[in-house]
Amino acid sequence: MEASVKYFRAEVRRMSFRDAEEDLRVQGVKHYALLPVPSRSFDASKLNRAVYSYVSSSNMAVGLAAVDPAKEPGEHMGEALKMGLKGLKLHPNLQFVYPNDSRLKPVYEAIDEVGGVVLVHTGTSGIGGGLRGGGGFKLDYSRPIWVDEVAAEYPNASFILAHFGWPWVSEAIAISLQKANVYLDLSGWSPKYIPQEVWSYTNTLLQDRVLAGSDYPFIKPRRWLEEFAKVPLKDDVREKVLHLNAEKLFKP
């Protein structure tokens, strides 16, 4: 956590789900996704129940689940979907797993069956950022290209390439252009630092598959929205990125 805070130059304090949601609301957020951040060893069922217990009582949040590839991931994913969670949050760097790992097949099958969402951390990571050896976390796990294979095999699932895969930006864009079930998300970056290549495709060919996001609490939504307002996008595209694309993706 200390390394991540330093990496983002952020002020982060621990708070309850309820306090965090109120903080988001006053910053202009109407809906958000509550994402578990899995580690190499954790109780997936317990973590997923904690996420669901909160989002089921919230009129702002949708929830995603986590799985441990080594411990009955398909069963845990099935349980999470039955509870009402919308899909999976996978963090390849932290979990030391490639998105196309065969152990995840039953997970993708369950999500594909219901048309759910798979949000995959792609690109570099603030977790371990600046530490010697990067804290032991390896970036290759999070190359966007490893999502390409599973996006092809499970066309009814929607795959979100979180953080647009930087530094493999062109790779992420190419996959999104080629596969209509692949999306880019803009979280983890202040809009003024997002590469122009991303904005060019957002304003044109990928306008229906780009999603706003802040990466709260490391980047505050208020700051993100203020900077996003200065990006030269078409008005209808701006609305798609801010909420319309997400509304279609996370439809009831």
HELIX and SHEET records of a PDB file:
HELIX    1   1 GLU A    2  PHE A    8  1                                   7    
HELIX    2   2 PHE A   17  VAL A   26  1                                  10    
HELIX    3   3 ALA A   44  VAL A   55  1                                  12    
HELIX    4   4 PRO A   73  MET A   83  1                                  11    
HELIX    5   5 PRO A   92  GLN A   95  1                                   4    
HELIX    6   6 SER A  102  LEU A  104  5                                   3    
HELIX    7   7 LYS A  105  VAL A  114  1                                  10    
HELIX    8   8 ARG A  132  GLY A  136  5                                   5    
HELIX    9   9 LEU A  139  SER A  142  5                                   4    
HELIX   10  10 ILE A  145  GLU A  153  1                                   9    
HELIX   11  11 HIS A  163  GLY A  165  5                                   3    
HELIX   12  12 VAL A  169  GLN A  178  1                                  10    
HELIX   13  13 PRO A  191  TYR A  193  5                                   3    
HELIX   14  14 GLN A  196  THR A  202  1                                   7    
HELIX   15  15 PRO A  221  PHE A  228  1                                   8    
HELIX   16  16 ASP A  235  GLU A  239  1                                   5    
HELIX   17  17 LYS A  240  LEU A  244  3                                   5    
HELIX   18  18 ASN A  245  LEU A  249  1                                   5    
SHEET    1   A 2 TYR A  32  LEU A  34  0                                        
SHEET    2   A 2 ALA A  61  GLY A  63  1                                        
SHEET    1   B 5 GLY A  87  LEU A  90  0                                        
SHEET    2   B 5 VAL A 117  HIS A 121  1                                        
SHEET    3   B 5 SER A 158  ALA A 162  1                                        
SHEET    4   B 5 VAL A 182  ASP A 185  1                                        
SHEET    5   B 5 VAL A 210  LEU A 211  1                                        
END                                                                             
